Amino acid sequence: LHVLTHDFVLNRDEQQGLNKEHKFDDRKQKISEYIRLNYDKPISLNDLACKLFLSNAYLSKYIKRQFGMSFVDYVNSVRLNYAVSQLMHTDKAVVRIAMDTGFASAAALNKVFKEKVHMTPTKYRGQWSSIENRSHNSAAEEKQSQRQVALYFKEHQEVLPNLNQAYDEAALIKDVK
């Protein structure tokens, strides 16, 4: 009986620790889910803080600690996830993609895209199309473009699971062709 109670039953301190961890995991999931469901609309830290009954300052620090980036950077990363997918899989204009993914303007999308992928959305789409169609781009340019996008995806793997999946699917399609 001692072995069972000592080795398999959690004491009060252990139970409280698990409840606290669960609470934070649940909060992180709620934040992520809220942003994924509302990425195409204006999202503010204040709106999210009100929904979670937290102060703006606490939520801001929590997001920075849990996601490794600021609230704005996280929202932009999620939006960028969807924008890249649309660039790869649709013929929509960049302006339309910007509006559909919650960016205030095409300029805002361009700015974030250039910061993260180191090229404009239009250039990315052109290179992506070239890779798909095996056009005149050199192998070195193709590899550089793939490297830049893959590096961004790798850095944001936990935050952007859909983008990683889209990129993996695209890479598979490219390899098959």
C-alpha positions as CSV (number, residue, x, y, z in Angstrom):
1,L,0.0,0.0,0.0
2,H,2.9,2.4,0.8
3,V,4.4,1.8,-2.7
4,L,1.1,2.6,-4.4
5,T,0.5,5.8,-2.4
6,H,4.1,6.9,-2.6
7,D,4.8,6.2,-6.2
8,F,1.4,6.5,-7.9
9,V,-0.7,9.0,-6.0
10,L,0.0,12.7,-6.4
11,N,0.3,14.8,-3.3
12,R,-1.4,18.1,-3.1
13,D,1.6,20.1,-4.2
14,E,2.0,18.0,-7.3
15,Q,-1.7,18.3,-8.1
16,Q,-1.5,22.1,-7.8
17,G,1.5,22.1,-10.1
18,L,-0.3,20.1,-12.7
19,N,-3.4,22.3,-12.5
20,K,-1.3,25.4,-12.9
21,E,0.5,23.9,-16.0
22,H,-2.8,22.9,-17.4
23,K,-4.2,26.4,-16.8
24,F,-1.3,27.9,-18.7
25,D,-1.5,25.4,-21.6
26,D,-5.2,26.0,-21.8
27,R,-4.6,29.8,-21.9
28,K,-1.9,29.4,-24.6
29,Q,-4.3,27.3,-26.6
30,K,-7.1,29.9,-26.2
31,I,-4.9,32.7,-27.4
32,S,-3.7,30.7,-30.4
33,E,-7.2,29.6,-31.3
34,Y,-8.6,33.2,-31.0
35,I,-6.0,34.6,-33.3
36,R,-6.3,31.8,-35.8
37,L,-10.1,32.2,-35.9
38,N,-9.9,36.0,-36.2
39,Y,-6.7,36.6,-38.2
40,D,-8.7,38.1,-41.0
41,K,-10.2,40.8,-38.8
42,P,-8.7,43.6,-36.8
43,I,-7.4,42.1,-33.6
44,S,-6.1,44.1,-30.6
45,L,-4.3,43.1,-27.5
46,N,-7.0,44.8,-25.5
47,D,-9.9,42.8,-27.1
48,L,-8.1,39.6,-26.3
49,A,-7.2,40.6,-22.8
50,C,-10.9,41.4,-22.1
51,K,-12.0,38.0,-23.4
52,L,-9.5,36.3,-21.2
53,F,-10.1,38.6,-18.2
54,L,-6.5,39.6,-18.1
55,S,-4.7,43.0,-18.0
56,N,-3.0,44.1,-21.2
57,A,0.4,44.2,-19.6
58,Y,0.1,40.7,-18.2
59,L,-1.2,39.3,-21.5
60,S,1.6,41.0,-23.4
61,K,4.2,39.5,-21.2
62,Y,2.6,36.1,-21.2
63,I,2.5,36.0,-25.0
64,K,6.1,37.1,-25.2
65,R,7.1,34.4,-22.8
66,Q,5.0,31.6,-24.3
67,F,5.3,32.3,-28.0
68,G,8.7,34.0,-28.0
69,M,7.5,37.1,-29.8
70,S,5.3,40.1,-29.2
71,F,1.5,40.0,-29.7
72,V,1.8,42.0,-32.9
73,D,4.5,39.7,-34.2
74,Y,2.5,36.7,-33.4
75,V,-0.7,38.0,-35.1
76,N,1.4,39.0,-38.1
77,S,3.0,35.5,-38.2
78,V,-0.4,33.8,-38.3
79,R,-1.6,36.2,-41.0
80,L,1.6,35.6,-42.9
81,N,0.9,31.9,-42.7
82,Y,-2.4,32.3,-44.5
83,A,-0.9,34.9,-47.0
84,V,1.9,32.5,-48.1
85,S,-0.6,29.7,-48.6
86,Q,-2.8,31.9,-50.7
87,L,0.2,33.2,-52.7
88,M,1.2,29.6,-53.4
89,H,-2.3,28.2,-54.2
90,T,-4.4,31.0,-55.7
91,D,-4.1,33.6,-58.4
92,K,-5.5,36.3,-56.1
93,A,-4.0,39.8,-56.3
94,V,-1.6,40.6,-53.5
95,V,-3.9,43.5,-52.4
96,R,-6.8,41.0,-52.1
97,I,-4.6,38.5,-50.2
98,A,-3.6,41.3,-47.8
99,M,-7.2,42.2,-47.2
100,D,-8.3,38.6,-46.8
101,T,-5.6,37.8,-44.3
102,G,-6.2,40.8,-42.0
103,F,-3.4,43.1,-43.0
104,A,-4.4,46.8,-43.1
105,S,-3.0,47.2,-46.6
106,A,-0.9,45.6,-49.3
107,A,2.0,47.8,-47.9
108,A,1.6,46.2,-44.5
109,L,1.7,42.7,-46.0
110,N,4.8,43.7,-48.1
111,K,6.6,45.1,-45.0
112,V,6.0,42.0,-42.9
113,F,6.7,39.6,-45.8
114,K,10.0,41.3,-46.6
115,E,11.0,41.2,-42.9
116,K,10.4,37.5,-42.6
117,V,11.0,36.1,-46.1
118,H,13.4,38.7,-47.4
119,M,11.5,39.4,-50.6
120,T,8.2,40.8,-51.7
121,P,5.0,38.7,-52.0
122,T,5.0,39.2,-55.7
123,K,8.6,38.1,-56.1
124,Y,8.0,35.1,-53.9
125,R,5.0,34.1,-56.0
126,G,7.0,34.6,-59.1
127,Q,9.8,32.4,-57.8
128,W,7.3,29.8,-56.5
129,S,5.6,29.7,-60.0
130,S,9.0,29.4,-61.6
131,I,9.9,26.5,-59.4
132,E,6.6,24.8,-60.1
133,N,6.9,25.4,-63.8
134,R,10.6,24.7,-64.0
135,S,11.2,27.9,-65.8
136,H,14.4,29.9,-66.4
137,N,15.4,30.5,-62.7
138,S,18.8,29.1,-61.9
139,A,19.1,26.3,-59.4
140,A,21.0,28.7,-57.0
141,E,18.1,31.2,-57.0
142,E,15.6,28.5,-56.4
143,K,17.6,27.0,-53.6
144,Q,18.1,30.5,-52.0
145,S,14.4,31.2,-52.1
146,Q,13.6,27.8,-50.6
147,R,16.2,28.2,-47.9
148,Q,14.8,31.6,-46.9
149,V,11.3,30.4,-46.6
150,A,12.3,27.1,-45.0
151,L,14.3,29.0,-42.4
152,Y,11.4,31.2,-41.5
153,F,9.1,28.2,-41.3
154,K,11.6,26.4,-39.1
155,E,11.9,29.4,-36.7
156,H,8.1,29.6,-36.4
157,Q,7.3,25.9,-36.4
158,E,5.4,25.8,-33.2
159,V,3.6,29.0,-33.9
160,L,2.7,28.3,-37.5
161,P,1.8,24.6,-37.9
162,N,-0.5,25.3,-40.9
163,L,2.2,27.2,-42.8
164,N,4.7,24.4,-42.2
165,Q,2.2,21.9,-43.5
166,A,1.5,24.1,-46.6
167,Y,5.2,24.4,-47.3
168,D,5.8,20.7,-46.8
169,E,3.0,19.9,-49.3
170,A,4.4,22.4,-51.7
171,A,7.9,20.9,-51.4
172,L,6.4,17.4,-52.1
173,I,4.6,18.7,-55.1
174,K,7.8,20.3,-56.4
175,D,9.7,17.1,-55.8
176,V,7.1,15.0,-57.7
177,K,7.3,17.3,-60.7
